[in-house]
Amino acid sequence: MASFFLVTVRSFWMILMVLAFGSSCYNTQAEAARAFFVFGDSLVDNGNNNYLATTARADSPPYGIDYPTHRPTGRFSNGLNIPDFISQALGSESLLPYLSPQLNGQKLLVGANFASAGIGILNDTGIQFINIIRMYRQLEYFQEYQRRVAAIIGEDQAQQLVNQALVLITVGGNDFVNNYYLVPFSARSRQYSLPDYVKYLISEYRKLLQRLYDLGARRVLVTGTGPLGCVPAELAMRGSTNGQCSAELQRAAALYNPQLVQMIRGLNSNLGSDVFVAANTQQMNNDFIRDPQAYGFVTSKVACCGQGPYNGIGLCTVVSNLCSNRDAYAFWDAFHPSERANSIIVRQILTGTTTYMYPMNLSTIMALDSRT
């Protein structure tokens, strides 16, 4: 089994595609025409922040060192990120960021990525980054996108394109690390106890998901937070001496993620359809954090790029420590998974059991939707 995980990301992906998408599952041509939309933070940002005056950017080397162009793209990765791998599964090209001047004409019909590094569920999350595309603005851009597409293919076809699209939303982690726990005695931590803050986040997230539905989204993957206390940045900043995860941040994730699933169940029940699908990204990450060798990683504690303890201090830059084999590291920088870790996460999104995907995985969604 270990040798299976030691194949390169791209050859690994080819094997996965054969396993997950046999010809009996769905019509590939139909799925290739399916639009894809992405909302959220740096885990899924394809480069929108490149066009903004903000410090939350990944447009300098060594970011993108393993991307096909070997150049930084604005993705917070050494190469491909989660949306890229999902695009591959859809049989589509990678999404352009919505702010890209190249996103026009027929390229609009593929979909768009509205995500922006640093944002959270709450508008006051990531205030230190100043100029980022907060969730309310991402949804406004989605409305604008629909008007632009309607001008090309007509309102009815634009509505159908959106209704039949796949949507991914990844947001919430920054509401802890870049808000509640950003500084000791933060405004939000003085306002709320942790359990009450989690309830508030969930209630605000529900409004965002309902708004996505109102704007036409009918198949939405909703990721939870990862293991917040286990990223190299938190190990370094909280002075972990033996690689132990931060208990307080892990408590936050443990409170938040089950309530997110519960909220999604309730929302789907109210809508009378499984519109929203919960992805247990905490468990997906935990698998290779707890046993990195089983997944072909050398370490899940030390970032490939960075400085200080665990390479978890500051930004990944040209003067940072940089590992030679990025596939051997679960984390690319202080906060973000490596390309290879992203591929493993998407493998579970595609084929995972209900432990990872509720109420169904993406392969099942694609098979069901291809029949309608």
N, C-alpha and C positions, 0 to 999 in steps of 0.2 A: 504493500500500500504506500509506503514511504516513497518508493521509486515513482509511483504514479504522480505524486505531488511535486516531484522534482523536475518534471518536464517544464519547458518554458511556458510563459503565460499564453502565448499565441497558439502553440501546439496543444496546450491544455484546453484552450477554448474550442479548438476544432473537434477534439474528442468529446467535449461537453455538448457541442451542437448536435453531434451524431446521436448521443445518448438521449438528449432532452427533446430533440425535434425530429423524430422519425417522420416519414412521409405520411403516416396514418394520423398524425396528431392534428395538423392544420394545413391549410393551403398557404404555402410560402409566398406566392405572389400577392394574395390578398393581404397577408400580414405586412408585406413590404410597403404597402400603400398606407398603412396605419400611421397617423401622425403621433408624435410624442412630445409632451410638454414637461418641463422640469421647473420646480419652484424650490427655494430653500437657501441654504448657506454654503460655506466653503467646501463642504464635502461633495457638493454637486455643481458648483459654479464652473462653467466652461469658459469664463473670461469676461463676463460683464464688467467686473471691477477694473479691467484694463482701461476702460473708457471713463473712469471716474477719478476724481482727485481724492484718493484715500490711501491710507497705509496698508489696508487689507488687500494686497495684490500679490500675485504669483507670476509676474511677467518678466522675471529676471532669472538667469541661470543660477543654480543648476536645475531649477524647475523645468520639466519637459525633457530631461536628458534622455529618457527612453521613449518619448513620444515619436511617432514615425518621422517627424521632421527634425527631431533632436533639438528642438527649440522650445522655449517657454511659451505657453498658450494662455496662461491665466488659470489653468487647472492647478489645484493644490496637490500635485502628484508628480512623481518622476515620469509618469506616462499617462495611461488611460485612467479615467475615473469611473465611478459607478454608472452614470448615464451613458458613457461610451459603450460599456459592455452590454447594457440593456438595448442600446441602438443596434448593436451587432445581432442580438437575439431577435430583434424585430426585422432584420434583414435590411436595415436602413443605414445611411451615413450618420456620422456623429452630428449632433445638433450644434448649430451656431448660437452664440450668445445673442440675446435679443437686441442688444445695443450695437452689434456688429453692422457696419455699413454694407457688408456682403449679404445680409439677410433681406432679400427682396425677391420679387417675381416668384418663379416656381419653387425656389428654395424655401419660401414661407410654408409651402404645403407639407414639408417634412415635419414641421413643428418648430419649437423654439425653446431655448433655455433662458429662464428669467432669474435664475438664482444669483445671489450676491453674497460674497464672503462677509462674515461678521454680523449678519442679521439674526434676529430671533423671532419668536412668536410675538413678543412685546416690542413696542416701538422704542422703548428706552434701552433696549439691549444693544450693545455695540456702539454706544454713543461716542466712545473714544476713537472710532474709525471715521466719524463725521459723515462723509458722503457715501452712503451705501443705499442699496435699493431695498427698503423695508418691505415687509410682506404686503401691506396695503398697496404700495406702489407696484409691486410685482403683479398684483391682481388687476390694477389699473392698466398696466402694460398688456395683460392678457386680453382685456377688453379692446384695447387699441389694436392688438394683433388681429382680433376677429374682424374688426372693421376693415383692416387692410386686406385680409383674405377675401372678405365679402366683395370687395371692389374688383377682385380678380376672377372669382368663380361664382359669385352671386350669394345672396344671404342664405338661401336654403342649403346649398352645397357647403357653405362655410359652417353652418350649424351642424350638419351631418358630420363633417370632418372633426369638429370638436367633440361631438357626442360619441364618436367611435374611437377617439384617441385614447392612448394610454397616458396617464399622468403620474409623475413621481414628485412627492413632496418630502423634503428632509429638513426639518427645523426643530429646534428645542434645546439642543446641547448648549448653544451660546447663552441661552437664558439662565443657565447655571454658571458656566465658567466665565462668561463675559458680562455678567449682571449680578446675580445673587452672591456669588463667591469671588467676584472680581477684586474686591478690596475688603479687608476686615470691616465689619459694621457698615456694609453697603446700605444704601437707602432701602432697597427691597428686603434685605435681611432684618432691618429694623421695623419694617412695615408688616412683614409676615413671618410666622414660624415656617420651617421647611414644609411640613405637611400642608399648611394653608397655602403656601406659595405654589406647590404642585397642583392643588385643586384650582387655583386661579389660572395657572398656565393651561390646564386642561380645558377649562371653560372658555378661555380666549382662543385656544386652538380649535375648539368645536365651531366657533364662529367663522374662522378662516375656512374650515372644510365645508361648512354649509355655504359659504360664499362661492367656493370653487364649484360646488354642485349647481348653485343658481346661475353660474356663468357657463354651464353646459357640460362640466366634467362628469363622466359616468363610470370610469374605471380609474381608480386612484390608489397607487401604492403609497402607504404612509409609513415611513420608517420611524422607529423609536430612537432614543439616544443610544450611543455605544456605552461601554463601561467607562464612564467619565473619569473615574479616579485612577485609571490604569494607563492613560496616555503618558508618554515621556515628559511632557511639560508639567503635568501634575506630580509625577514622581520627583522631578527636579525641584520644583517650587516648594513642595511640601516636605522636602528633605528625607525622602525614603532611603533608608540605608541598605535594604536588602531586596529592593524591587517590589515591596508590598504596595498594593494599591491604596489610595486614600479612602479611608473608611467613610468619611463624611460625604464625599462625592459619589461613592458607590451606593450609599444610602439614598441619595437623591435619585439616582437612576433606578434603584429598586422600588422607590415609591412611584416614580413617574411612569415607567413603562407599562406596568399592569393597568394603571388607571387610563392610559391612552388606549389600550386594547378594549377596556370596558366602555370607554366613550365611543369608540368606533362601532362596537356591537350595538349600542343604543341608537346611534345615528343611522346605521343600516336598517335597524328595526323600524325606526320612524319613517324611513324612505321606502321601506318594503322591498329593498334590493341590496345585494352585496356590492355597493358602489365602492366602498372604502375597504382596502385590504391592509392589514397590519403586518409589517415586517419587523420581526424581533431581532434587530441589529445588535442589541446588547448580547444576546446569546451567540449570534454569528461571530462577533468579535471575541467573545469569551472563549470560544472553542480553540482558536489559535493563540490567544494570549496565555491560556492555562497550559497548553501543550504545543508549543510552537514547532517542536521537532516532528510531530505527527503530520504537520502540514508543510514540511520542508523548510521551515524557517530556522535560522540560527538563534535569533532572539526576538522577543516580543516586548522587551523593556527598553532597549536602546534604539533611538531613531537613526536612520541611515544618515541624515543630514542635520547638522546642528552643532552645538557646542555646550560645554558644561556637563554636569552629571546627566547621564542617559541621553546626551545630545539634546536635552530638553529645554535649554535656555535660549531665548531670543529667536531670531528668524533664521531660515535656511538661506545662506548667501554664498557667493563665490569664495569667501574666506572661511566658510564653515568646514568642519570635519565632513568628509563625504565617503561613504562606503563604496567599495568597488563592485560589489554584487548586490544590487538592489533587490533581487528576488529572494535574498536570504533574510530580509528584514520585513517584519510585519508593519512597522511604521516608517514612512518616508521622512516626515519631519516631526516636530514636537507634538502635533495634533492629528495628523492625517495619515491614513493607511497608505501603504505602497500600492503600486499598480497591481502586483500579484495578490495582495490582500484584498483589493477591490474585486478582483476576479473571483476569489473564493466567496466573498459576500454575495455577489450576483449569482453564483452557482446555487446558493441556498435560496435566494429569491426565486430562482427559476424552478428548482426541483425539490426544495425543502419540505419537510413534513409540517404538520400543524404546530409543532414545537417552534418552528421558525416563521411560518406564514399562516395567518388566520384571516378569513376562513379557507383560503386556497392559495396555492403558489402560482407564479406567473405562467408556467407551462399550461396549467389547467385553465387559467383565464384565457389564454390565447387559443386553446383548443375549443373552449366553449364559445368564444366570440366568433370564431371562424365559421361556426355553423349557423349563425344568425344573419 
